Each structure stands twice: as C-alpha cells, then as structure tokens.
Amino acid sequence: DVVDFNKDDMTPTNTGQAICVLDIKAFAEPLQFKRQVDAVIRQLHGSALLPAFDRIRLAGEDRHRRIEERRAHGIPIPPELRSALDKLATELSIGSLFA
C-alpha cells in the first residue's frame, strides 16, 4: 500500500530511491543527443496548454531563476511560519529572527 507520509508518520512507507547514471557516449554522440533532447523540449513547450495554465514547465527549468531570486531577496517564509519562529525565538530569549 502507498502511505501518505504527510498524513501518517507512523506507518512504514516501504519506499526508496534509485539513482542511475548513464554515459551518453555509450549510446549516442553527445552533441546529436543534445540536439534530439532540445527538439523534444521544443515539442513539449509547443503543446496545447490546459485551461488555467500559462505555460508548460519541465523539471528543473525554473531552478536557476529561483536560486538567483532567493540569493537576491532571501527565501520566502510564509507569515504563519514567521510568527511561529518569532514566538519560539521569544521563548528562547534570542530576539526576533526577522527584525
């Protein structure tokens, strides 16, 4: 059974991860492979959008932008978490973390 570990943190989930690394050169010429992958990405980006979506996003595309944004402006912290952290800081007599 699949266990939602966000709702149930007591039941073992029996999940795991696997990482597989392949040397592209063993299967294709790297530049040609990159061209083929770029073509697939262009094709995916050219797909019809679902209602209420403004673009098609692929895994990792926004990572660089988010990293730069967070370096410049910090990591966004929701107001509820800010309040909880400030309360904890007060309880520990260390002052506000967001002053």
C-alpha positions as CSV (number, residue, x, y, z in Angstrom):
1,D,0.0,0.0,0.0
2,V,1.0,3.6,-0.7
3,V,1.2,5.5,2.6
4,D,0.8,9.3,2.6
5,F,3.6,10.1,4.9
6,N,2.4,13.7,5.2
7,K,-0.8,12.4,7.0
8,D,0.6,9.3,8.6
9,D,4.1,9.5,10.0
10,M,3.9,6.2,12.0
11,T,3.3,3.6,9.3
12,P,6.3,2.4,7.4
13,T,6.1,3.6,3.8
14,N,8.4,1.0,2.2
15,T,9.6,3.5,-0.3
16,G,13.1,4.0,-1.6
17,Q,15.0,5.8,-4.3
18,A,17.4,4.7,-7.0
19,I,19.9,6.7,-8.9
20,C,21.1,5.6,-12.3
21,V,23.9,7.3,-14.2
22,L,24.5,6.6,-17.8
23,D,27.3,7.6,-20.1
24,I,25.5,9.1,-23.1
25,K,28.6,8.4,-25.3
26,A,27.9,4.7,-24.8
27,F,24.6,5.1,-26.7
28,A,24.9,8.2,-28.9
29,E,27.2,11.1,-30.0
30,P,26.6,13.7,-27.2
31,L,26.0,16.7,-29.4
32,Q,23.5,14.8,-31.5
33,F,21.8,13.5,-28.3
34,K,21.6,17.1,-27.0
35,R,20.0,18.3,-30.3
36,Q,17.4,15.5,-30.0
37,V,16.6,16.3,-26.4
38,D,16.3,20.0,-27.3
39,A,13.9,19.1,-30.1
40,V,11.7,17.1,-27.7
41,I,11.8,20.0,-25.2
42,R,10.7,22.4,-28.0
43,Q,7.9,20.0,-29.0
44,L,6.7,19.7,-25.4
45,H,6.7,23.5,-25.0
46,G,4.7,23.8,-28.2
47,S,2.0,21.5,-26.8
48,A,-1.5,22.8,-26.2
49,L,-2.0,24.3,-22.7
50,L,-4.6,23.1,-20.3
51,P,-7.1,25.7,-19.1
52,A,-5.8,28.0,-16.3
53,F,-2.1,27.4,-17.2
54,D,0.0,30.0,-18.9
55,R,2.9,27.7,-20.0
56,I,4.3,24.2,-19.9
57,R,7.1,23.7,-17.4
58,L,9.6,20.9,-17.4
59,A,11.5,19.6,-14.4
60,G,14.4,21.9,-13.4
61,E,13.6,24.8,-15.8
62,D,12.9,27.3,-13.1
63,R,15.7,26.2,-10.8
64,H,18.4,28.8,-11.9
65,R,15.9,31.7,-11.8
66,R,14.7,30.7,-8.3
67,I,18.3,30.3,-7.0
68,E,19.1,33.8,-8.2
69,E,15.9,35.3,-6.9
70,R,16.5,33.8,-3.5
71,R,20.1,34.9,-3.4
72,A,18.9,38.5,-4.1
73,H,15.8,38.5,-1.9
74,G,16.1,35.6,0.5
75,I,14.0,32.5,0.9
76,P,10.3,33.3,1.2
77,I,8.8,32.4,4.5
78,P,5.0,32.2,5.0
79,P,3.5,34.6,7.6
80,E,2.4,31.7,9.8
81,L,5.9,30.2,9.9
82,R,7.4,33.7,10.6
83,S,5.0,34.0,13.6
84,A,5.8,30.6,14.9
85,L,9.6,31.2,14.6
86,D,9.3,34.6,16.3
87,K,7.3,33.0,19.1
88,L,9.9,30.4,19.5
89,A,12.7,33.0,19.5
90,T,10.9,34.9,22.2
91,E,10.5,31.8,24.3
92,L,14.3,31.1,23.9
93,S,15.1,34.8,24.7
94,I,17.0,35.2,21.4
95,G,15.0,38.1,19.9
96,S,13.1,38.2,16.6
97,L,14.6,36.5,13.6
98,F,13.0,39.0,11.2
99,A,13.8,42.3,12.8
